[in-house]
Amino acid sequence: MSAKHFVNDPAHAVIASLRSLTLTNPSLQFDEASKIIYRHPESVSSAQDKISVICGGGSGHEPAFAGYVGRGLLTACVCGTIFASPSAEQIRTCLAHRLPPQSTGTLVLIMNYTGDVLNFGMGAEKARSMGKDVEIVVVADDVGVGRERGGKVGRRGISGATLVVKMCGALAEMGASLEETARIGRLAADNVVSVAVSLSRTHVPGRPEQDAVEEAERLPYGTMEIGMGIHNEPGCEKLQTDLPKVVKKMLAQLLDQADQDRAYVHVQSSDSTVMLINNFGGLSNLELGAITTEVWTQLGRDYGLKPVRIITGVLNGSLNGLGFGISLLKLVDTGLGSEKSMLDLIDFPSEAVGWPQPIKKETWEKQYATIEESADSGAEKVKPSNLKMNPTQFRSAVTTGLKCVIAAAPDVTKYDSIVGDGDCGTGLQRGAEAIQKMLDETKPTEDLLLAFLDIVHVIEDTMDGTSGALYAIFLNMLAHNLRLQDSPSPKDVTPQIWAKALDSSLQALTKYTPAKPGDRTLMDALFPFVKTLTETGDAKQAAEAAKKGADSTEGMKASLGRTVYVGGEGWKGVPDPGAYGLSEFLTGVADGL
């Protein structure tokens, strides 16, 4: 749990966030006193009388539900403070004064939380007493709370509620009656199940930092909590596991018909489904994508299900929560005829900032031809050379250098975290491990170029970023300059051949980078290595010169690279990560000869 926020006043955060919706969607209005986001009357078509659909609850779940106000979704949303239901008076104000005057009725959608049920219920009853036609649909989709534990209160409403909102909003926009829309809302609520897991509770702005310390003790590093709610409610089980295993457990809670405590919806492999992956708010898009793939894979492999729609993103959040939820909607007959199936309602166009709908129905339903992606060997046929070397000695030198790089990787990462983006060490380690794997799986050869280009191809495939590009360019140049010294008959590779090729490659590298010694880059290690090898023909002396050059970068002000614009003065206490990593490799190579 992170206790750091840009806005630490929770009241201000709620008001400012709600106001932003009117900036990103000009058709919305904001009643600040009652914390209501509603559609401007002029944005609602008066050509046909339609019902209104409203929703609401505590703030902190953005974009739910204020972010779903707009054409094709909600008419209005009533918001409370963070994780607290709005008052009955706020709701009464919305029902009485913030809906289109031509509205023929109002559907109130809420999630199953006591405060929401009571306050929205009270507001609805007040509106009915004034002669308004109001229906309420309560969504309770969380299987993390089973029948036994839920008791009389029942299950909580979580991410599946967004699908119910989407369908009811679409029906209302189509001109459906209040009775029809309420029936479909209840039908959808009866056929959606959800479960969530989190690595930590969320931190509410304005709360003590000590909350984060206590949470770290309650849910230690490496522990997940299945069934955690979106208001920091405790889950049903804590466990230490990995993503595939926790997804397997979550899907079992959603779909295992033998679990009588949680078998709320019977889904068979022949059923069509919609899959929704909800980010609590604190997960990166990278992780969310990996989670989506894992859920989709297991649904197909273990349950024979291939969802016809997949929706991902922050849909019903929990501030900065490090968790995600899985929702599955079983598509059943609405009884409304063509163009009003559950899937039609999910696909129906909407204009709300919170709803992710970038993929059109036509794209989902088009049958694309399968493209067989054959494995690309990556490397064209390499022309052999007559440059001969001792393969045992070559492999010993390279392997020793790789071991040194892998051992140094944590330090490289530490240095790069201070002066860069922290990826240099992992990149070097990834490349080193891949080269070692290739060496273990291939037969030795005395042809220097064949052996060397095998290494170059691995580096091209596994090392990315700026350093990866520089290594790939330089080593391809080096292979070219070695080949220029090939001969019609076999000849042994000498230090002089290496030195000449290295020197020519280093000079050519200036076409791609202006880096020179003194700029605090890997050139501070590479230049002295090449210079010393050229002058002495001694690899050990050259490696010592590289180490000396790398050491000299500690306290050196950078002229190139990320260090130039990284704040602070951390660079004064650490060497350049790239130069240090290279010098460790060259030292290992020299020791392995």
N, C-alpha and C positions, 0 to 999 in steps of 0.2 A: 504494500500500500504506500503510495506516495502522498506526503502531506504538503507538497508544494503546489501553490496555485498562483495564477496571475491576479485573480480576483478573490480576495479573502472575505469580503462582505457577502454573505449568502443572499441577503435581501436584494442588494444591488445587482448581484449576478442574475437573479431570476428576472428582474424587471428589464435589465439591459438585454438579456437574451431574448425575451419575448418581443421587445421592441425591434430587434434585428430582423424578425420575420417580416415586418412591414417594409423593411428596406430591401429584402431579397425577393419579396413578392408584393408588388405595389397594389394588388387587389385586396390586401388584408388591412384590417383596422385593429387597433389595440385599445382596450378599455383598461387603463393602468390601475385604477382604483379597485376594480374587481378581478384583475388579472385574466381578462378574456381576450382571446384572439378570435376574430370573426371576419367573415367575408363582407366586403363593402356591398351595400345593397345594389349598387350599379353593376356589380360583377355577377349578380345572380339574375339569370334570365327570367323575365316576367311574362314571356310568351306562353309559358305553361306552368301551372301551379304545381309545386313539388313539395315534398316533405323536407324537413331539415334533419341533419344527423349531427349530434354533438357528442363529445367525449370529454374526458378530463381526469384529473388526479394530481398527485404531487409532482412538483418539478424535480429535475434531476434525471429524468428518463429520456431526454431529448434524443431524437426528434419527436418521440411520442410525448404528448399527442398533438401539441400545438403545431408541430411541423407538418402535420397531415391536414391542416385546414387549407382548403382550396378546391377548385373545380374538380369534381369527380371523387372527392373524398369527404372531408368534414365541412360542415357549415360553420362550426364554432368549437372552441375548446376552452374549458374553464380550468385554471391552474391554481394549485396550492403552493405553499412554500416547499422547500426541498423535502421530499419524501412524506409530505403531509397533505391530506385531502383538502380541497377547497371547502369553504363553508357553504351551508345551505343557502345563505343570503346571496353569495356570489352566483350560485347555480340558478336561483330564482331570478336574479338580474339578467342572466343570459337568456333564460327561457322567455322572460317577459319583454325584454327590450333589445336584444342583440341579434334576433333572427329576422329573416325577411318577412315583412307583413303579410305577404301572400302565401306563406307557408301553410300547408294543409295538415300539418301534424309534425311531431318531433320524436325521433328515435334517440334514446339516450344509451350509449354504449359505455360500459364501465368494466373494470377488472375486479375480480372478487377479493376486495380488501374491505375490512369492516367499516373504516372511515368513509370510503367511497360509496359503499352500498347505503350507509345511513344518510349521508349528506345529499347524495344525488337522489336517493329515494324520497327524502324530505322535500327537496326542491321540485321533484316530479309531482308529488302529491299536492303541493301548493299550487302548481300550474294547473293540475286537473281541477282543483277546487275553483279556479278562476275560469273554467270552461275550455281549457286547452286539451287537445288530444295528444297524449304522451305515452310512449311505450319504453320499457327498460329491458335491455339485454345485458346479462352479466356473463362475462367470459372467465372460465376457470379451467385452464389448460395444463397446469403444471403437474406432471406425474411424479415429480420429486416428493410431493406430499401424497402419500397413498391414502386409501380409504380409511384405514384404521387410525392413522395419525390425523387426517383431516377432520374426522368426526363430524359434528354438526356444522362447523364452519365451511368445510369443503376445501377444494384445491384453490391455490392462488392463480391469478391471471398473470401471465408473463408474455413472451414474445409472440405466441400464437394469436394474441388479441389484435395484432396489426393486420393479420389476414382477414379477420372478421370485419375490422374497420374498412379495409379496402373494398370488400365485397358489398357491404351495406352502402358505402359512399357511392359506388358505381350504380347500384340499383336506384338510389335516390336521384342521381343525375339523369337516369333513363326515364324517370317519371313514375316509378313503381309506387304503390300505395304504402301507407304506414304498416298495415297488416302484413303485406307481402314482405317488406323489408325486414320487419321484426322476425318473421318466421325464418327467413334465410339466415339472419344473424344467429338465431338459436341453432339452426341446422349446422351452420359452420362451426359454431362453438362446440357442438356435440361431436364434431369429427376432426378436431385438431388437438394434438397432444404436444407437449413441450417438456424439455428438461434442460437444466443448465449446470455448468461447472465453473468454478473459479479458483484462482490461485491466491486470492486475497479479497477481503472486503474493500469497499471503496471508502475514500476519505471525503467527508463533507467540508466544504470551505468554511472557515471560521471555527472549526472544532480544534481542540488541542492537538499539538504534534504528538503528544504522548499516545494518542489513539493508534498512530501508525506503529509505535514501538510495541504496544500491547497486542496488536494484530499479528505482528511478526512472531510473537510468542505463541499466540493461539493457533496460527496456521504457519508453521515453520517453512523455510525454503524447501522446495521439492514436494510439498504436500498440496493436494487438490481437495476441493470440497464439492461433492456432487449434491445438487439440489439447493444450492445457495440461491436465495431470492434476490430480487432487484432492489430491495431496501436494506440490504445487509442481513437479512434473516439467515440464521444458520441452516445448513443443508442437512441431508439425511445420512451422509457418510463421508469421512475423511480417509484419503488413501494416498499412498506414494506409488506412482505408476507413470507410464508414458502415454502419449496421445493415442496410439492405436488401442491400447487397453481401456482407457477411459471412455473413448468413443464406443467401443464394444459394449461396455457396461451401460452407457446412456441409451444406446439403441435397444438393448434388452429391456430396459425400463419402459421404453416407448412401445415396443412391439411384441414382447413375450406374452403370449396369451395364457401361459401357465402361471403367470404371476397374478393371482387373483386380486392382490392389493392394488395393482396398477394397470390392469388390462382394461383401459377405458374405451379404446377404439380398436375394433378388429380389422386389421389391415392384412390383405393377402397379396401374393405376388402378382395377381391379375389386376389389382386395383391401380388406378392412376393417382399419383400423389404430387403435392407441391412441397418442396424442401426449402426451409428457411434457416439460415445460420445467422444468429444475432450476436453482434459484438457488444459486450457490456460497455465499451467505450475506451478501454485501455490497451486493446490489442492492436498491433500493427497490421496493416493490410497484407503484409507478407505472411504473417502467421495465420491470419484469417483465411487466406487463400489455401494454405497448407491444410488447415482444419476442414475446409470445404471439400477438398479432394479426398481426404481420409473418410469423411462421413459418406460421401457419394460412393466411394469404392466399397465400403463395408455394406452399404445398403444393397448394392447390386450383388456382391459376392455371397453375403450371408442370408439375405431375405428375398432376392430376386426382384428387387424394386429399382426402377429407373425413373426418378421423378421427371415429370413433364415440364416443370418449371423449377428453377433454382434461384433463390433470392438471398443475397448476402449484404451485410453492412451493419451499421449501428441503426437498429430499427426501434428497439425499446431498451434504451441504455440504462446504465447505472453509474452516472458520473464518469469517473476514471477507472472503473472496475476492470480487473484483469481476468475476465471470464467470457464465456460464450454460451449460447443456448442453441439447441436444435429443436425445430418445430416441424412436424409433419402434418399436412392437411390431406385427409382422404377425400378425393373428389367424388361426391355423390350427386344424384339427380336432384335438381332444384324444383322440378315440376313446372318450370316457367317457359319451357319451349326453347326454340332456337335463339341463339345470341344472348341467352341469359343463363348459361351454365356457370358453375363455379369458376371454371377456367376463363370463360368470357369476362366474368366480373373481375378476376385478378388482372387480366390483360387490358381492361378498359382504360382508356387514356385518362390521366389525371394531371393536375397542375398544383402540386404541393412540394415545397422544398425538401421535405423529409423522405419522400417515397422514391426508392431507387428503381427506375423503370427505363433503363437505357436500351434494352433489347426488345424489339417489336415482336408481336405475335407471329408475323409472317416469317421472321428469322427463326423463331423457335420451331415452327412447323415445317419449314422447308427440309426436304430430304437431300442432304448433301452426300455426294459420292465419297466413298471411303478412299483415302489416299494411303497407299502402302509406303511407309517411310523405311526404306532399306537402310541398314546400318552403313554409314559412310566410314570407310577406313581412315578418312582424313588425309592420309599421306599418299601422294602419287608415288609411282615407282621411282626409287632413288637409284641414281647411277652409281655403281661401285667405284672405288678409287684404288690407287696403288699406294696410298699412305698407310703404312702398317705400324701397328703398336702392339704392346704386350697386353692382351685383353684382361688378364688377371690383375696386372698393375693398374690399368685404367679403371677397372671396376672397384678396386680397393680405394683408389684416390677419390672417386666420385662418392662411393658409399660412406667413407669417413667424413667427407664434406657435408653430405646430407644429414648424417647423424648430428653433426655440430649445429646445423641450421635448426633441426627439430628441437634440440636441447635449448637453443637460444630463443626459440619462438616466444615463450612467455615474456622474456625481457624486451624483445622487439615490440610486442604488443603493448607492454607497459609504457615504453618510450613513445610509441606512436599515439597512445591515448592521451599523452601529455601535449604533444606537439602536432598531432594530426587527427585522423578519424578512427584510429585504433584497429585498422584492418591489415596492416603490413605484416605483422607476425603470423596471423592466420593464413594469409596468402602465401607466404614463404613456406610455412609448414605444409599446407595443402599441396604445393608444387613438389616439395621434397618427398613427401610420402607417395605421391603418384609416380615420381621417377623411380623410387626404390621398388615399388610394386612392379613397374615395367621391367626393371633389371632382374627381379626375381622370376619373372615369367618368360623371359626371352633368353636365347642362347648367346653366349659371348661371341664376338667376332673380332678379328684382328684388323678389319677395315675401319680406320678411324672415322671416316665420314659417315658410314652406315651407323656406327655406334653413337656418334655425336648427334646426328639428325634424329635418331629415335628419342633422344632426350629433348631436343628442341620441340618436337611435335607434342610431347607431353606438356611442356611448359606452355605452349600455345593453347592447349585445351584446358589447362587447370588454373593458370595464374591470370588474374584479371587486374584491373586498375592501372594506374600509371606505371608502377614498377613492373607489372606483368608485361605491359606493352614495350617498355624499354628493354627488358630482358629478351623478349621475343625478337625485336628488331636487331639488337646487338648480336645475338647468337646466330641469327640467319646470316647476318653480314660476316660473322666469324666463319661459318661453314663455307660461304662463298670464297672468302680469302684463303681458307685452307685448301679449297679445291684449285685455286689458281696456282698452288705450289705442287699440284699433282704431277706425276711423270709417267711416261709410257711403261716403265718397268717398276717393280716394287721398290720402295725406299722407306727407311725407318723415319718416324716422326721425331724430331729433335726439339729441344727447348727453343732453338732459333726459329724453327718453323712456326711454333706456337706464338712466339714473340712478334714475328713479322705479321702474322694474321691478326693478332690482337691489336697491334698498333694501327694497322690499316683500318680495322673495324671501328676503333675508337675515334679516329679522325672522321670517318664517314658518319658516325653517330651525331656529329654536330649539325647535320642537316635536319635532325628531328628534335633536338633539344639544345638550348643555349647553355646548359649546365656545365660548369667548369669547377675545378678544385677551388674551395673557398665559398661556394654557394650553399653549403650544407645539404648535400645530396649524396646518393650512392657513388657519384663521380669522385668524391673525396677519398674513397677506398679504391675505386677501379683505376683511376689515373696512375697513382703511385705503384700499383701492382704491375701494370703494363710497362711503365717506365723502368722499373727495377728489373723486371724479367728481361726486357730488351737489352739493358746494360750489362747484366750479370749472367743471364741464363740460369739463375738459381731460383727455384720455386719457393724455397723456404724464405730467402731474403725478400722475395717479392711479396709473400704473404705477410711478413713482418711489416713491410712498408704499407701494405693495405690496412693493417691493424692500427698502425700509427696514424694513418690518415683518418680512419674512422674515429679514433680517440680524439683527434684534434677538433672534431665537430662539436664536442661538448663545450657549450658557451659561445659557439659561433653563431652569429646572427644570420638568419636565412635570407637568401635572395630569390629563391624559387621554392615551389611546393606549398603545401597547406600551412606550413609553419609561418609563412609570411603574414597570413591574416588570422592566425589563431591568437587570441588575446593572452595576456599574462606574460610571465617571464620563466615559464617552466623549462624552456629550451636551454636556459643557462646551466641546468643541472643534469641534462641527459644528452647522449650522442644522437646523431641523426639515425633513425631506425633503419633506413635502407642501407646506409653505409656500414652500420654495425652488423646487420644480417649478412651482407656480402662478405665482410672481412672474416666472419666466423666460418663461412663456407670455404673461402680461399685458404684459411688456416687449416681446416680439415683436409682439404685436397693435398696440400703440401705435406701434411703429416702422413697421409695414406700412400704417398709415392714410395 
